């Protein structure tokens, strides 16, 4: 297929590369043009504006950092919405608010185009190996067209019905649960460390017995070793998602005290200039509150 791909960060770049490897022709755009260089070498065409990635009745994927970035590439004279017409499909793979999803779906519908929300679970290494879990919600006919493409980027696609908001809210719910896992592992590891049990030993037991799942294994290793320097998901984005969860909870009148706590964890870490670290670095706050020296502290 002739496809547009907008947003070539760690996740988007890997997913675009997987589409090219399956024989699809891509027009790609990224705010930093250099990130498209190796994709161009693989056969993609780099364009100068997001709208130029779009064929009026074609399919365009977006994978950008937040709601503001998504609004920017969709709106305006050089944006996706201005070029995508009847029969066209915009597949948004970003984690954004239900309100943004609903608004963009309505914007495209006014032009006869479809909007599919398809956020993902998985870090860049999973994107590179096409092992993502992908959510998918929107118009049934549009979903049928994009499902084969999504299948090239992930190990499983979960269809969640005709309302794109369904995929957005399930994604936020999942990210909230990951925040809770980070906090629980950090507190348990810190408790064991205070009793003289190495964090790594404690985490080995847990991830090779009752919590032998990829999330606990991968995140547990980072937390046990305080290994946050190579982010698969930046802490600053964790704060963004905590805000989105709390916003959705407030709109639905759902108290979520753990989400409030994790918002403050991320905010505190950001105040300590940790926004560029992996979001598991929220565990450092737990260690510091227990009187342990931060591994990031200078002698």
C-alpha positions, 0 to 999 in steps of 0.5 A: 500500500501507499502509506504516510507515516508522521512521527519518527521517534523511537517507536514510530521509526521502528514501526515505519521500518517494519512497514517498509520491510513488508513491501509498503511504500511510505511517505514519511515526515518528522520534525527533525528530518535527519531521523528519516535518513535511513528510512529513505535509504530503505525506499521511503520518500521524505516530505516537508510537511505532514500533509504531504505524507497524505494521499487524499483517500489513503492511510496515514499513521501518526506516532507523536509525543502528546496531544499538542503535537498531534493537534499540530500535525493534523491541523493547519494548512499543511496538516493531515486534515486538510489533505485527507478526504473521503475514503481516507484514514488517519490512524493515531498510535499516540497516547492522548486524551479521550477528548483529543481523540473525540475531537479529531474523529469529529474533524475527520468525519466532517471531511468524510475521512475515518479516524482510528485510535490505535495506541500501543503497549510496548517499548522501542525494542518491542516496536523494532521486533514487531512485538507490540500489543496494539489497541484498535477502535473506530469505524468497522470498514476503516478498521478492516483496511488497517488491520493487516498493516497493524499486524505487521507492527505487533504480535496482537491487535485488540479490536475495541469497537466503533468508538475511537475513545475506547482505545484511548481510555484502555491505553490510559488504564493500562499505563496507569496500571504500569505506574502502579507496578513501578511504585510497588516494585520500588517500595518492595525493593527498597524495603528488602534493601533496608533489611540487607537483602540486595535489590537484585536478589529480591527481584530475581526471586519475584520475577522467576516465581510469582511475577514471571511476566515480561513487564515485571522482568524488564521493569524489575531489572531496571528498578533493581539496578537503578538503570534509568539512563537509556529510556524506553519511555521518558519520565517526562512522558510518564508525567504527561500520562498521569495528567491524562489519567487524572483528567479522564478520571475527573471527567468521569468522577472516578477517584484514583488516589494512586494516580494522584500519587504517581503524578506527584512522584513524576513531578518530584522527579522532574523537579530533580531534572530526571525528566530525560531518564526512564520513567522507572526512575520514579523509584529513586524517590522511594529510595530517597524517602527511605534514607538511602543514598541516590545512585545518581548522587555525586560523592 
